[in-house]
Amino acid sequence: MTQNLPDDSPELPLTRQQVLIAMGVTALVLLLVAKLWAFFVPVQMLPVRWEWSALLNGVLLGLLITAASAGVYRIWPGYRDSADYYLHLVLSPLLLPDMLWLGLLPGMSEELLFRGVMLAELGLTPAGLVVTSVCFGILHLSDPKQWPYVVWATIVGLGLGWSAILTHNLLVPIVAHVLTNWVSSLSWKLGRPAQA
């Protein structure tokens, strides 16, 4: 993929350490919110059941989301610019081994909060699915000009939430989310032209 950063985008001053700390702190905050929510509002959280079918479904969903994202990236310039900005912000300072954390930390903490607790609390209904997906999309807002990335994250949230509703197993969206993060971040990172 070619990275088309907007001409007016500022030089992004984040260091590797800052990005890793931000990922870790964000994951901890999301986990804390999920645990506090479940503590103060008794909710029947969606379980994580280790089943081969759930792993397979998660992998298939992750690959489907990744392929769809690549297609949207090619045909929607607004999303392409927004995705490149966001990925440049997060991925540029990271090393390849850091991609492990980029998949695991958001994939597990975001799924626990949005699908495991929030969707279970609001109800495994179309309304609960839409509300949690919009909240998930808004979480990915790094700048008001990056609204296309939020739209796509909301659509991805719908897919992840739908998989949780269909399977009643949080492992499916967790695997899909982690795999999508890994494949998309590695593709972007490895597809960048060499820096001069």
N, C-alpha and C positions, 0 to 999 in steps of 0.2 A: 504494500500500500504506500502511496506517496503522501507525505504529510504536507498539507496546504495550510500553513498557519497564516492567519490574517496578517496583512502588512502592518496593521496598527497594534498587533499584540506586543505587549512589553516583554522584555527579557525576563524569564521566570527565574527568580533568585533562590528557589528552594534547593536545599542540599539533600543528599541521600539520607543523612541522619534525620533531617526535619521530616522528610516524607515517611520514613520508617516509624518515627515517633508518632506522627499524625495518624498513620494507619493503626498502630497499636492502641493509642488513646481512643480513637474513634471506636474500634472494636470493643474495648473495655467499657466505654460509655454505653454503647448499644446493648451489650450483655447486661450491664447494670440496670438499664432501663427495663429490659425484658424481665429480669429477675425481680425488680421492685414491683413492676406491674403485676406479675404473677403472684407476688407475696401479698400485695394490698387488695387486689381484685382477684379472688380465686377464679382461675380460668383453667379449663381442661385443655392444656397445651397439646398440640399435635405431637405424636410420638416420633422418635427416630428408631425405626425398626431395621436392623441389618438383614436385608433380604437381597438375594441375587437379582431378582426382578426389579427391585427399587434401584439398585446400582445401575443396571442396564438402562432402565427408563431415564435415570438422571443423566447418564452419558449421552443417550440419544437426544434428550431435550437440550442438553448443553451444546451438542453439535448442531442441532437445528437452529438454536438461538444465534450461534456463531455464524452460521451460513447466512441466516437472515440479516444479521448485522452487516456482514460483508456486502450483501446485495443492496441494502439501504445506503451504506457508505458510498457505493458506486453511483447510485441514481439520485441521491438527495444532497446537493452541495451544502446546504445549511447544516445538515447532520455531519457531513464529512468535516467541515470546518470546525464545528463544535466538538466533535470527537477528537480531532487532531489537537485542538487546544487543551482539552481535558487530559488526554493521554500524554501530551508533551509535558504538561504541568506535573503529572504524577510519575511518569515512567522515565523521563530523561535522566534524572539523577540516579536512578536505580541500576544495580548490577543484575545480571541474569539470575544468580541465586536468590535475589530478593523477590523474584516472581512467585516463589513458593508462598511467601507471606501475603503477597498481593492477591493470591487466589484464596488461601485459607481464611485469613482474618475477616475480610468483608463477607466472604461466602457463608461462613458459619454464623457470624454475629448478626448480619442483616437478615438472614433466613430465620434465625431464632426469634428475633424481634417481630419482623413484618409478617411472616407466615406462621411461625410457631405460636406466638402470643397474640399479636394484634388481630390476625385473621381469625384465629380460634375464638377470641373474645367478641369480635364484631359479628361473627357467624360465617359459616362456610356457605355464603350466599353471594349472588351477583353484587349486591350492594357492598358487602364486606370486601369482596375481591377488588372492586373499583376503588374504594377508599384506601385500602392498604397499598394498592398499586400506585395511586397518585402520591401518597406519602413517600413511598419508595423512590419514585421519580424525583420528587422535590429534594430528597436527601442528596441526589447527584447534581444539584445546582451549584456550580462553582462561581458563576457570574451570570447576571440577568441576561446577557447577550447569548448565553449558552442554552437557551430554551430548547433547541432541537434535541440536545442530549437528554434533557429531562423528559421530553416526549418519548424518545426511544426507551429510556429507562422505565418509564411508566408502562409501555407496551411489554417490555421484558418482565416487569413485575406481574402483569396479567398472566403471562405464560407460566411463570414460576408459581403464582398463587393457584392457578387452575390445576397445575400438577399436584399441588398439595391437597386440593379439594377432591380430586379424582382418586388419589391413592391413599389419603389419610396417613401419609408417611412423609415426615419432614426430610428424610434422607434424599428423596427425589429432587426437590428444589435445591438442597445443599450441594449435592453432586453436580447438578446442572450449573449452578452459580459459580462454584469453584472452577469447574472445567472451562466455562465461558471466560472467566477472568484470566485463566492461564493461557488459553489459546489466543485470545485477542491481544493480551499484553505481549506475549512472546512474538506473535505475528507483527505487531506494531514495532516492537523493539528491534527485532531482527531485520525488518524491512526498511529501517531508516537508512538513508545514505550516510556514509562515513563522515564524521565531523572533522572539519579541517583544523 
